[in-house]
């Protein structure tokens, strides 16, 4: 079973993040879903690039380095895109707009509970 952890935003909002750490789980990711609830996210590791091919909705993409710090945020990435960040070790996919709502910022650690 995939591990689940919780991000807690500066406003008290929470996002339950499920890990996708096997090659198959990372490949499938969010494909096949009609949407991503605002209180859910996906952790892809190891990963330094993602695609949104065949997805049906935009997402926020948060690239995280080996120390758990945010190195890049791509807000509201549209379907059929590709983005990468060589400094990243992992990626968190969130509902569009959620990274800003949680107060995530480049250089800051992810606020895990």
Beta strands, then each sheet from edge to edge (+ up, - down):
strand 1: 4-8
strand 2: 14-20
strand 3: 40-45
strand 4: 49-51
strand 5: 59-64
strand 6: 70-77
strand 7: 82-84
strand 8: 90-95
sheet 1: 1+ 2- 3- 8+ 5- 6+
sheet 2: 4+ 7-
end
